[in-house]
Amino acid sequence: MKISFKYISYFFLFVLGISMTFTSCTDDLNVTPKDDDEFLSETFFQDPASYKQVLAKLYAGLYVGGNDGDGDANTPGRNPDIAGLGGDFSSYLRLLFVTQELPTDEAVIAWADGTLPTLNTQTWSPVNEFLYGTYSRASYHISLANEFLRQTSDDKLNARGVDASLKAEIATFRAEARFLRAFSYVNLMDLFGNVPITTEADPVGFFYPVQKSRAEVFAFVESELKDLDNSLANAKTNEYGRVDKVAAKFLLAQIYLNSKVYTGTERNNEAATLCSEIINSGYTFANVPYAYLFSADNDKNGAQNEFIFPIISDGIAIRATGGGMSFILHASIGGSMDAASRGMDGGWQGTRTRKEFVGLFPDATATGDKRGTFYTDGQTLDIANISTFTNGYAVTKYINKKADGSAAQRADIPDTDFPMFRVSDAYLMYAEATLRGASTGNLATALGYVNQIRTRAGAQNISTAQLTLDFILDERGRELFWECHRRTDLIRFGKFTGGSKIWQWKGGVMNGTATESYRDLMPIPSKTIQANPTLKQNPGY
């Protein structure tokens, strides 16, 4: 890992002293700086280093939720990014895990915080504060990116006398900010459907952003990502943790694969073509044990060659104990588990997996497929009581120890980076697009990619006849579980709601039951509609 950007990214949060809050009917998606005298001001940008610092804030915000790390919303002097929501609960990565994993067969959480239990059972409503946090977090990032783009226009840079060398660097920063804005729009589109689109061209001031259709948001993101191929850094030429052209291709491939859901039109040809470009871009499938990808030194043990877009975690640079990977690791430890063996200082007795997901692995004790990393000692396979941690197998996919077993930097905040985009996912997307009829795909090539994944996992190779769409959904679960894909995957396969796929506590009953199809979309949060009454609620809510 190149330390320079990582340390700028996280320490910047604690020395700049910025604070953002949500207020009704303001610029962008109802987000505005609380104190623009300190941040994104002319005075601030007199320092040439400030441009990279703002970019760093955008990246750091994927992990931490406030300027003080966790940013306790109820503690004077602490500065969460979003007023009324602590930085731990409003951590972007934590919220993605909550919304993408808890409503599925891959995870369940024991805690009774507010409306959190309704995410376990697909019984949420528009007043769910975790959905509000997710909508707000993505919107906040869009707002911050927009303001950075306003402050780095040619007119602004010329007026400040910025030299040609710095201008060229800022051009790359702007491209990365646009990518991160697109990433947030994809999350909003995926979760909530019809949302407003705001850009740096919109005025700063009092107005109601206009809600756009899901197809319009898709078209905007598609246009942005295509254009970014002209301005993002070339493959593998950027600092580790920063995106390049391949990340934009990857995000574009993702929305093409889900295009039928988002727009009603399949785009499998484009998805397969982009996946081929990603696979041949210079990023490589990591020929290391599967466990290396989720260890504390996954930025340097060979796994990093597979990571196209990691969210960086660092026990020294980060002060957030409740967000990001700290949440994912702490919450997964409980019962008779030894936290020290996981490299952590304790467990929060929260997340486990469900019986049906364990069934995707031939041997739940993980002596076969090495990806089936479950802790079973003292844990029941069935979940009779969601609030009891020992009901349901615990998951040991992530660990805060290096691949050789040595200690990470700290035990309270992990060093383990989160693999948001990686090459093996491109393999599986290529195979799926091919099976869905992409003329740009090749079945033999797809089979080779899938078997390469299975060989690393210690699983048996499959034949062409076994390579079906149902198999791909299961294999995506085995390879990518707890990487914030499952809800989107199940919806694409028509198995998130309804009765075609049932798991324990789906619909609020132990043995599971069919749920209403309108829950394929989350509701627009009530507080968001209160702030912008022109927004229309999704059907069913």
C-alpha positions in Angstrom: 0.0 0.0 0.0 1.2 3.5 -0.8 1.0 5.1 2.6 0.9 8.7 1.5 -2.7 8.9 0.3 -4.1 6.6 3.0 -2.7 8.8 5.8 -3.8 12.0 4.1 -7.2 10.4 3.7 -7.9 9.6 7.3 -5.9 12.1 9.3 -7.4 14.9 7.2 -10.8 14.1 8.9 -9.4 15.0 12.3 -7.5 18.1 11.6 -9.6 20.1 9.2 -12.6 20.5 11.4 -15.3 20.4 8.8 -18.9 19.5 9.6 -21.8 18.7 7.3 -25.4 18.5 8.2 -28.7 17.8 6.6 -31.1 20.7 6.3 -34.4 20.8 4.4 -34.6 22.0 0.8 -31.0 23.0 0.3 -28.7 22.5 -2.5 -28.0 19.0 -3.9 -29.9 16.3 -2.2 -30.7 18.4 0.9 -27.2 18.5 2.1 -25.1 21.7 2.8 -21.9 22.6 4.6 -22.6 23.9 8.1 -19.5 26.1 8.2 -18.3 27.1 4.8 -15.8 29.5 6.3 -13.5 26.5 7.1 -14.1 24.1 4.2 -14.4 24.4 0.5 -13.8 28.1 0.7 -11.4 30.5 -1.2 -9.2 30.7 1.9 -9.1 27.0 2.2 -8.0 26.5 -1.4 -5.1 28.9 -1.1 -3.1 25.8 0.0 -2.3 23.7 -3.0 -2.5 20.6 -0.9 -6.2 21.3 -0.1 -7.4 19.7 -3.4 -6.1 16.3 -2.5 -7.4 16.7 1.0 -10.9 17.1 -0.2 -10.6 14.1 -2.5 -9.3 12.2 0.5 -12.4 13.2 2.5 -14.5 11.6 -0.2 -12.6 8.3 0.0 -12.4 8.3 3.8 -16.1 8.9 4.0 -16.6 5.4 2.6 -15.4 4.1 6.0 -15.8 6.7 8.7 -19.0 8.6 9.5 -17.6 11.8 11.0 -14.6 14.0 11.6 -13.9 12.3 14.9 -14.1 8.8 13.5 -17.4 7.6 14.9 -18.7 11.1 15.4 -21.2 10.6 18.2 -24.3 12.6 17.3 -25.3 13.1 21.0 -21.9 14.1 22.3 -21.1 17.9 22.3 -17.9 18.6 20.3 -18.2 15.5 18.2 -18.8 15.9 14.5 -20.8 13.3 12.6 -21.2 14.0 8.9 -24.9 13.7 9.1 -26.7 15.6 11.9 -28.7 13.3 14.1 -26.9 10.1 13.1 -23.8 8.9 14.8 -20.8 8.3 12.6 -20.7 4.7 13.6 -24.3 3.9 12.5 -24.0 6.2 9.4 -20.7 4.7 8.1 -21.1 4.1 4.4 -19.7 0.6 4.4 -21.6 -0.4 7.5 -24.8 0.8 5.9 -24.1 -1.1 2.7 -23.6 -4.2 4.8 -26.9 -3.6 6.7 -28.9 -3.1 3.5 -27.3 -5.6 1.2 -26.8 -8.5 3.7 -29.3 -8.4 6.5 -32.4 -8.7 4.3 -31.0 -11.9 2.6 -30.1 -15.5 3.4 -26.4 -14.5 4.0 -26.7 -12.6 7.3 -28.8 -11.8 10.4 -28.1 -9.5 13.3 -29.1 -10.0 17.0 -29.4 -6.4 18.0 -32.7 -4.6 18.7 -31.5 -1.1 17.9 -34.5 0.9 16.7 -35.9 -0.5 13.5 -32.9 -2.6 12.7 -34.7 -5.9 13.4 -37.1 -5.2 10.5 -34.2 -5.5 8.0 -33.7 -9.1 9.2 -37.3 -10.0 8.2 -38.1 -7.8 5.2 -40.7 -5.9 7.2 -39.2 -2.4 7.1 -41.2 0.8 6.7 -40.4 4.3 5.5 -39.6 5.4 9.1 -36.6 3.0 9.3 -33.7 5.1 10.4 -31.1 2.8 8.8 -32.6 3.3 5.4 -32.7 7.0 6.1 -29.0 6.8 7.0 -28.2 5.0 3.8 -30.1 7.5 1.7 -28.5 10.3 3.6 -24.9 9.0 3.4 -25.0 8.5 -0.4 -26.6 11.9 -0.8 -24.0 13.5 1.4 -21.2 12.1 -0.8 -23.0 13.4 -3.9 -23.2 16.8 -2.4 -19.6 16.8 -1.3 -18.5 15.7 -4.8 -20.6 18.3 -6.5 -19.1 21.1 -4.3 -15.6 19.9 -5.0 -16.3 20.0 -8.7 -17.6 23.5 -8.4 -14.5 24.6 -6.6 -12.2 23.0 -9.2 -13.6 24.5 -12.4 -11.2 26.0 -14.9 -12.5 29.5 -13.9 -11.9 28.9 -10.2 -8.4 27.4 -10.8 -7.4 30.2 -13.2 -8.6 32.9 -10.7 -6.4 31.3 -8.0 -3.4 31.2 -10.3 -3.1 27.4 -10.1 -0.1 26.2 -12.2 -0.3 23.8 -15.1 1.2 20.9 -13.1 -1.3 21.1 -10.3 -4.1 21.6 -12.8 -3.3 18.3 -14.5 -3.3 16.5 -11.1 -6.6 18.2 -10.2 -8.1 16.9 -13.5 -7.6 13.4 -12.2 -9.0 14.3 -8.8 -12.1 15.6 -10.5 -12.5 12.4 -12.4 -12.3 10.4 -9.2 -14.9 12.6 -7.5 -17.2 12.0 -10.4 -16.7 8.2 -10.1 -17.5 8.4 -6.4 -20.6 10.4 -7.1 -21.6 7.8 -9.7 -21.0 5.1 -7.1 -23.4 6.8 -4.8 -26.0 7.2 -7.5 -25.8 3.5 -8.3 -26.4 2.7 -4.6 -29.4 5.1 -4.5 -30.8 3.8 -7.8 -30.3 0.2 -6.7 -31.9 0.6 -3.3 -34.5 3.3 -3.7 -35.2 3.5 -7.5 -36.4 7.0 -8.4 -34.2 9.7 -6.9 -33.1 13.2 -7.7 -30.1 13.9 -9.8 -27.9 16.9 -8.9 -24.6 18.0 -10.3 -22.1 20.8 -10.0 -24.1 22.7 -12.5 -27.0 23.1 -10.1 -27.2 26.3 -8.1 -26.2 26.5 -4.5 -29.2 27.6 -2.6 -32.8 26.8 -1.6 -34.6 24.5 -4.1 -36.3 21.1 -4.3 -34.2 18.7 -6.4 -36.4 17.0 -9.0 -37.0 13.3 -8.6 -35.9 11.3 -11.7 -37.0 7.9 -12.9 -34.7 4.9 -12.3 -34.1 4.7 -16.0 -33.0 8.4 -16.0 -30.6 7.8 -13.2 -29.2 4.8 -15.0 -28.7 6.9 -18.2 -26.9 9.6 -16.2 -24.6 7.1 -14.5 -23.9 5.3 -17.8 -23.0 8.6 -19.5 -20.7 9.6 -16.6 -18.9 6.3 -16.5 -18.3 6.1 -20.2 -16.9 9.7 -20.2 -14.6 8.9 -17.3 -12.7 6.5 -19.5 -11.1 9.7 -21.0 -10.0 11.2 -17.7 -9.4 8.6 -15.0 -5.9 7.2 -14.5 -4.9 4.3 -16.6 -5.1 0.8 -15.1 -2.9 0.2 -12.0 -1.2 3.6 -12.3 -3.0 5.3 -9.4 -2.2 5.0 -5.7 -3.6 1.9 -4.0 -7.1 2.7 -2.7 -7.8 5.3 -5.5 -9.8 4.3 -8.6 -8.8 4.2 -12.2 -10.4 3.5 -15.6 -11.0 -0.2 -14.7 -13.1 0.7 -11.7 -15.4 2.8 -13.9 -15.6 -0.1 -16.4 -16.5 -2.4 -13.4 -19.3 -0.2 -12.1 -20.6 0.2 -15.7 -20.6 -3.6 -16.1 -22.5 -4.0 -12.8 -25.3 -1.7 -13.9 -25.4 -3.3 -17.4 -25.8 -6.7 -15.7 -28.7 -5.3 -13.6 -30.2 -3.2 -16.5 -33.3 -5.4 -16.8 -34.1 -4.6 -13.2 -33.3 -0.9 -13.5 -34.6 -0.1 -17.0 -36.6 -3.1 -18.3 -34.0 -3.7 -21.0 -31.2 -6.3 -21.0 -27.6 -5.1 -21.6 -25.8 -8.4 -21.3 -23.7 -7.9 -24.4 -22.2 -4.8 -23.0 -21.7 -6.4 -19.6 -19.7 -9.3 -21.1 -17.6 -7.0 -23.3 -16.7 -4.8 -20.3 -15.9 -7.8 -18.1 -13.5 -9.1 -20.8 -11.8 -5.7 -20.8 -11.6 -5.7 -17.0 -10.1 -9.2 -17.0 -7.5 -8.2 -19.5 -6.7 -4.8 -18.0 -3.7 -5.7 -15.9 -5.6 -6.6 -12.7 -5.2 -10.3 -12.1 -6.9 -13.2 -10.4 -4.9 -13.6 -7.2 -3.3 -17.0 -7.1 -3.1 -17.0 -3.3 -5.2 -18.9 -0.7 -8.7 -17.5 -0.6 -8.2 -16.5 3.1 -5.5 -14.1 2.0 -8.1 -11.9 0.4 -9.7 -11.1 3.7 -6.6 -10.9 6.0 -5.1 -7.8 7.7 -2.3 -7.6 5.1 -4.5 -8.0 2.0 -3.0 -4.8 0.6 0.3 -6.5 0.2 0.1 -10.4 0.4 -0.8 -10.9 -3.2 -4.5 -10.4 -2.8 -4.2 -6.7 -3.8 -3.5 -7.7 -7.4 -7.2 -8.7 -7.6 -8.6 -5.6 -5.9 -9.9 -3.0 -8.4 -11.6 -0.8 -5.8 -10.7 -1.5 -2.1 -12.1 0.5 0.8 -8.9 1.0 2.9 -8.8 0.1 6.6 -5.9 1.0 8.9 -5.6 0.5 12.6 -3.4 3.5 13.1 -4.8 6.0 10.7 -8.5 5.4 11.5 -10.2 6.4 14.7 -13.6 4.9 13.9 -14.3 1.9 16.1 -17.9 1.4 15.0 -17.8 1.9 11.3 -16.5 0.0 8.3 -14.5 -3.2 8.8 -14.5 -2.5 12.6 -18.2 -3.1 12.6 -18.0 -6.1 10.2 -15.4 -7.9 12.3 -16.6 -6.9 15.8 -20.2 -7.7 15.1 -19.3 -11.2 13.8 -17.7 -12.3 17.0 -19.6 -13.7 20.0 -20.5 -16.9 21.9 -17.6 -19.1 22.6 -15.4 -17.4 19.9 -12.0 -16.2 21.0 -11.8 -12.6 19.8 -8.0 -12.6 20.1 -7.8 -15.5 17.6 -9.6 -13.2 15.1 -7.1 -10.4 15.9 -9.7 -8.3 17.7 -10.2 -6.9 21.2 -13.7 -8.3 21.7 -16.9 -9.3 20.1 -20.3 -7.5 19.8 -22.4 -10.7 19.4 -24.3 -9.5 16.4 -24.0 -11.0 12.9 -24.3 -14.6 11.8 -25.4 -16.4 8.7 -28.6 -18.4 8.1 -29.2 -22.1 7.7 -30.0 -21.9 4.0 -26.8 -20.2 3.2 -24.7 -22.7 5.0 -26.5 -25.3 2.8 -24.6 -23.8 -0.2 -21.5 -25.5 1.0 -21.3 -29.3 1.0 -19.4 -29.3 4.3 -20.4 -26.6 6.8 -17.2 -27.2 8.8 -15.2 -25.9 5.8 -13.0 -29.0 5.2 -14.1 -29.0 1.6 -14.8 -25.7 -0.1 -12.4 -23.4 1.8 -14.7 -20.5 1.4 -17.3 -22.0 3.8 -15.8 -20.3 6.9 -18.2 -20.9 9.7 -17.7 -21.1 13.4 -20.0 -23.8 14.8 -18.8 -24.5 18.3 -21.7 -23.7 20.6 -23.7 -22.4 17.6 -27.0 -23.9 16.4 -27.6 -24.2 12.7 -31.3 -23.2 13.1 -32.1 -19.7 14.3 -34.9 -20.1 16.8 -34.3 -16.7 18.3 -32.7 -13.9 16.2 -31.6 -12.0 19.2 -29.5 -14.9 20.5 -26.0 -14.8 18.9 -25.5 -18.6 19.4 -28.5 -19.2 17.1 -27.0 -19.4 13.6 -23.4 -20.2 12.5 -20.9 -17.4 13.0 -18.9 -16.3 10.0 -15.0 -16.1 10.1 -14.4 -14.8 6.5 -12.6 -11.7 7.7 -9.7 -11.6 10.1 -7.6 -8.9 11.6 -4.4 -11.0 11.4 -1.9 -11.2 8.6 -1.8 -14.1 6.2 1.1 -15.6 8.1 -0.8 -15.4 11.4 1.1 -12.5 12.8 -0.6 -9.6 14.5 -2.1 -6.5 12.9 -1.3 -3.0 14.1 -4.1 -2.8 16.6 -6.9 -5.1 18.0 -9.7 -2.5 18.2 -9.5 -1.2 14.6 -8.6 -3.7 11.9 -6.2 -3.3 9.0 -8.2 -5.5 6.7 -9.3 -3.7 3.6 -12.7 -4.3 2.2 -12.8 -5.6 -1.5 -15.6 -3.6 -3.0 -14.6 -4.6 -6.6 -12.4 -7.5 -7.5 -11.5 -9.6 -10.5 -13.2 -12.8 -9.5 -16.5 -10.9 -9.5 -15.8 -9.9 -13.1 -15.3 -13.6 -13.9 -18.7 -14.4 -12.5 -20.4 -11.4 -14.2 -18.9 -12.5 -17.5 -20.2 -16.1 -17.0 -23.7 -14.8 -16.0 -23.9 -12.4 -18.9 -22.9 -15.2 -21.2 -25.5 -17.6 -19.8 -28.1 -14.8 -20.2 -27.4 -14.8 -23.9 -24.6 -12.3 -24.5 -23.3 -12.8 -28.0 -20.0 -11.2 -26.9 -19.4 -14.0 -24.4 -18.0 -17.5 -24.8 -19.3 -20.4 -22.8 -16.0 -22.3 -22.7 -14.2 -19.1 -21.5 -16.9 -18.6 -18.9 -16.5 -22.2 -17.6 -12.7 -21.7 -17.4 -13.2 -18.6 -15.2 -15.6 -20.3 -12.9 -13.4 -23.3 -12.5 -10.4 -21.1 -11.8 -12.4 -19.6 -8.9 -13.4 -23.0 -7.7 -9.9 -24.4 -7.9 -8.6 -21.7 -5.6 -11.4 -22.5 -3.2 -10.6 -26.2 -3.1 -13.9 -27.0 -4.7 -14.4 -29.5 -7.5 -14.5 -28.2 -11.1 -17.8 -28.3 -12.9 -18.8 -29.2 -16.4 -20.5 -27.1 -19.1 -23.8 -28.9 -18.3 -23.6 -27.8 -14.6 -22.9 -24.2 -15.5 -26.4 -22.8 -15.2 -27.9 -19.5 -13.9 -29.0 -21.2 -10.7 -25.4 -22.4 -10.2 -24.0 -18.9 -10.8 -26.3 -17.4 -8.1 -25.1 -20.0 -5.7 -21.4 -19.6 -6.7 -21.7 -15.8 -6.3 -22.9 -16.5 -2.8 -20.0 -18.8 -2.1 -17.4 -16.5 -3.5 -18.7 -13.1 -2.6 -20.7 -13.5 0.5 -20.5 -10.6 3.0 -19.1 -8.4 0.3 -22.4 -6.4 -0.1 -23.8 -8.0 -3.2 -26.4 -10.4 -2.1 -29.6 -8.3 -2.1 -28.9 -7.0 -5.6 -28.0 -10.5 -6.8 -31.2 -12.1 -5.5 -33.3 -9.3 -7.0 -31.7 -9.8 -10.4 -32.5 -13.5 -10.2 -36.1 -12.9 -9.0 -35.4 -14.6 -5.6 -35.3 -11.8 -3.1 -39.0 -11.4 -2.5 -41.8 -13.8 -3.3 -41.7 -17.5 -2.5 -39.3 -18.9 -5.0 -36.5 -18.8 -2.4 -37.2 -19.0 1.3 -34.9 -18.7 4.3 -35.5 -18.6 8.0 -37.2 -15.4 9.2 -37.9 -14.1 5.8 -41.2 -12.4 6.2 -41.0 -12.5 10.0 -41.6 -16.2 10.7 -39.0 -18.7 11.7 -39.5 -21.1 8.8 -39.7 -18.2 6.3 -42.5 -17.1 4.0 -43.1 -15.3 0.8 -42.8 -11.5 0.9 -44.4 -8.8 -1.3 -42.6 -8.0 -4.6 -42.7 -4.3 -3.9 -40.0 -4.8 -1.3 -37.5 -5.3 -4.1 -37.3 -1.5 -3.7 -36.7 0.1 -0.3 -39.0 3.0 0.6 -38.0 6.6 0.2 -37.4 7.5 3.9 -40.1 9.6 5.5 -37.6 12.2 6.7 -36.3 12.6 3.2 -39.8 13.2 1.9 -40.4 15.7 4.7 -37.4 17.6 3.6 -38.4 17.5 -0.1 -42.2 17.0 -0.3 -42.0 16.8 -4.1 -40.7 13.3 -3.8 -43.1 10.5 -4.5 -43.0 7.3 -2.3 -42.3 4.0 -3.9 -45.5 1.8 -4.5 -46.5 -0.4 -1.6 -45.3 1.9 1.1 
